[in-house]
Amino acid sequence: MTLFKRQMKLGAFLPAPGHHVAAWRHPNVKPDGGMDFEYYKSLALKAEDGKFDMLFLSDGVGIRTHYKNKDELSRWGRIVQFEPITLLSSLAVVTKNIGLTATSSTTYNEPYHVARKFASLDHLSNGRSGWNVVTSVTDAEAQNFNLERQPSHQTRYKRAREFMQIVTGLWDSWEDDAFLYDKRTGRYFDPDKLHMLNHSGEFFSVRGPLNVTRPLQGYPVIVQAGSSEDGQDFAAQWAEVIFTAHQTIEQAQLFYKDIKKQTLKYNRSPENVLVMPGVFPVIGKTQAEAEEKYAVLQDLVDPQVGLGLLTGLLGDVDISHLPLNSLLPELPETEGSTSRQKLIYEQARDQGLTIQDLYLSVTGARGHRFVMGSPSTIADQLEEWFTNEAADGFNIMPPYLPEGLNDFVDFVVPELQRRGLFRKDYEGRTLRENLGLQRPVNQFA
């Protein structure tokens, strides 16, 4: 009997110019790629050539960068891009195997809209959709939806939990074999296999049913990226893939062990929750070449943009009055991303970084793991985390595109395959099958 060998999962995080804040200024980058379908098509096909499990598109319902005026905003890149579900629906036509994961907020959407859109994407892609569930974390987004400030952290997560109950209930409106299309009897569907939701709760009242048949995967794969206490509890209940940020193997192992344990209180199997930390890889044929590539990007960082990025990562806590050569003081609580604020603050404290040092250090990885070197060196570091219960896979964040993705697919993927750590071809038809995740049963059947 041949025992199954565990293999890592890979997501391709593809903001238009790349993950580094100055990527759009790199001489080999297409600065208007965020509004170019052919550009995104080429990235998707390259990631599929590399047998990535999924594309991952982050999103917000507003320009979420921290800026004081239009002049400062004009120095940022990556502020305009396609709405992700629309883009992924187009990419579904030109790809065959790679998963298509879009971010959509539970704070500024209605559950019916989200359920319908992702069910449609799942059918259009033949079962390859994933939903990255977020609670929006900026006042800039709130101000596009009749609010002055974002709801509190606690309120956002209470709303998100009810949102998930409704969306999954709507996906289960119809049993898998509900539709008969029987012209002879005149029965379009079996009425016993229709389930009305009739939800009435604190935030929503939704009757149902959904006017789309049940997704091919049962549910699109549920992805979540929050690491706060509320975020972890939400992930333990709902998430099947968790994107998280850690800089040391010890941090990652602690999170990995704890989140798997937390799933048990919701009667879920830890094996059905995949932990995929973000990784920012700078790849060269040699260590020196990789360092040279990174130096080029760092030299392109505008100080206003670097400070604005740091301010956003700290939960929009204003630090503009502090000298750049000073250390970061203790920070007040924020209604923004509490887990990311904590991560950045601990990095500054543990490494003794000044504010300028700190913003330069986060312009690339933004709190995620930063690896730099030859393909073999990169593979060594991924293998260490994967084989020592720190990760089930990784969300790869190329510093600039398309070159950063090309380097990973052309040089690192073959090294991982040679070591038996990563697939040589897709195993399944759907995203859920390729990730090794169970198909959920209909809760009403």
Secondary structure, 3 states (H helix, E strand, C coil): CCCCCCCCEEEEECCCCCCCCCHHHCCCCCCCHHHCHHHHHHHHHHHHHCCCCEEEECCCCCCCCCCCCHHHHCCCCCCCCCCHHHHHHHHHHHCCCCEEEEEEECCCCCHHHHHHHHHHHHHHCCCCEEEEEECCCCHHHHCCCCCCCCCCHHHHHHHHHHHHHHHHHHHCCECCCCEEEECCCCEEECHHHECCCCEECCCCEECCCCCCCCCCCCCCEEEECCCCHHHHHHHHHHCCEEEECCCCHHHHHHHHHHHHHHHHHHCCCHHHCEEEEEEEEEECCCHHHHHHHHHHHHCCCCHHHHHHHHHHHCCCCCCCCCCCCCECCCCCCCCCCHHHHHHHHHHHHHHCCEHHHHHHHHCCCCCCEEEEECHHHHHHHHHHHHHCCCCCEEEECCCCCCHHHHHHHHHHHHHHHHCCCCCCCCCCCCHHHHHCCCCCCCCCC
